[in-house]
């Protein structure tokens, strides 16, 4: 049995709180996405793409996707005076996102990813200027959210203390992995995961994190730490385990344009369904549908609104 949180709305119990609905904490990225590559990219070679897009990404994606789905979202992030900050800020304003969680810096603060996208997957190269992060515990106390979305694996003493503040406030924590460094043998990773309500790596991340060879084995290990574990499996759909019970949902057949941002949209679909009071299997279906929609356009540009998601739910194979 996983240790840590014992009661939350993830198991049907409403938490008492008084603040914002969703807090997303994470850096913006500007994604330069090359699509339709003529072949694999190897050192010493040049490959041409059929299309290129400069799109907002990083933590913009779950914040935007939750906003489109109709939720009250505050996104805590930082911007500078550079081209990439300006590009993402323009997208923020076009979407009508709340800007109260933003810090603006007087110099460049570049966060950029080059994504080489193929129908099955993508490879990425990223660069990020460093900035001192705001303490997570302070953000939680300021906004008192119902749900905290952390788009990547975070760990350490400060993170652990902040997640214990989240528990005190009645805030539920949804954490993705995002191929960040660290395994279960890294100090404090296990302790942090024990404070998380839902952990949602993709299959490759789950295998690396647990040093196992199969998704089944990874689920077994992670479900001993986190009460609800969700694993994204791309073209094979997704699976989840809660309290020893497993749920599987098949993928939605789509013509894939770009997988960049699909995992973040998957996360948004899951949290959206949860906030609507749905049970875990329905949250998983909504997540798969939302992630599938996102792959039908470049980046996260096709992330659906609530009405669009309802239409796509009918396309999820019977479960």
Phi, psi and omega in degrees: 000131179294143177267172177107234186291136182245335181219129176196175178292346175294340173246022173093008181253120179289132177268145177276132178197173180209079183193214182283161181283312184225132171245122174253128181238118179168163184283149168286157166222146168261122185259117173264104191253119175262125183241155177067050181293140181288342179182180180292148179268122180233152177306135178085004180238160174239132181236135179265147178253159178278336183205156176218141179224143170252112191229151175289141181210207186065216182290350171305320188297307178295326178295312179297315183296319177294321178297314179299328180280001170100017185259156175280112188234133167242132182246118179267112182203179184233145177227154176242202182259009186276169180301319184291318174302315182297321181295317181288322176300322177299319178293321177304313183288327176295326179279342184079027180289148175294132182255009186293339181270005185271143166248133179250130183253151186279006179222183181293143175219083189272130172226109187220142177233134169261119182249127175257102193256131171239166183304328183272330186191189177208155173247150186222147171234129186233155173221141180215125170291144183276145175212145178292124181285149172287142180302129181298321180299321180294320178297319179297317180292327181289316188258341177044057186285156171290320180228134171256124175254120174251110187288355179213160177299126176230145179203168184128169183299317181294319178294316180301315179297321181294320180291333174288328171296318178303318179297317179298325181278350184082017179274132176270146187242122174248121182237129170270185181243311175060035173056032178282153180294151179127147174228180178293345177272351177289133182308132174077358176295314179299317182295320179294314181299330178293342179264359183266140178280316179225130176242130190227072174282166167274177187298315181297319179295320180297319180293316181294316183298321185264353183056043177245172185253349181223156177298321179302315180293320179297317177300319180299317180291310185292326180289348171280350180249320185242134184296321178238117178244131178238130179241123176277132185238020176059238182292353177259005178091226182204161176219159181214152175228131172223128179051040176083354180259131184257144177231139178231140176229131180285160179288156174272126178293122179218160170273105188284127174261315184198132180268356180298126179088353183295322180296321178293322177291324172305311181301316181297319178298320179296309183294322178302311181297321178299315180292339174277000177089015182283156176280167185306313180302321179288327175297321181292320177297315179298322179296313180298317180296315182295318177295322180295316179304317185298332182282352184275002177213173180290138179057220179258020187298335182263012178307131189276160165273182186297320180293318178297321178296319179301322178295321182286336181301328180291343181273347179292128179308148184309136183228000000 
